[in-house]
């Protein structure tokens, strides 16, 4: 972390009137979870709907991941964001993650751009199930869960599989929030895919500063006003401590 960049970002956090953050898969990884939206995990929606064997393979793969998801805990990055929100230094949090760890950390409002893995929905009749209900079905040795409502076996989490459009409402909400924010923090998130890839451009066009915090270099780094390379679970608590110092001194 470069000292000058850190100092500048801390000043921006203290001065901003409206701060929006978008988090992504690096936060999940630091809590030991995969990116559940990864196309390597999810089959194409047409194959999933057409093939019982495809669905059985999916549920076999996802069962182990569900067990990890049920036990996963928020890490210091999630906790620092909760504190920033409580201090009035974070107005809105969007996330590409689907693991619910921001909620578990205590965030009051989180908008999940890719929906959630904590629910499963019947794609035939729309009946919802909790992750626990599905796990108990899978643990009985049933390979493909069957809907109690309609008897079909086409249940899936509401995240988008390849071939499905991303959720609309959440992205529209992000566009609305970015229209009058003056600081956008992109934290451990991927900006490679639409619609999220256009959000930094929109924020900058509206006059916001763009700060990227990530372990890895990305396509938007040159476009950002500041980039802090490092694990979000290290960088965010450090920023939080420094912002608090400033507030205590003033
Ligand atoms: Zn159903």
Boltz pocket constraint, residues with backbone or C-beta under 6 A from the ligand:
constraints:
  - pocket:
      binder: B
      contacts: [[A, 122], [A, 123], [A, 124], [A, 125], [A, 126], [A, 127], [A, 147], [A, 148], [A, 149], [A, 150], [A, 151], [A, 152]]
      max_distance: 6.0
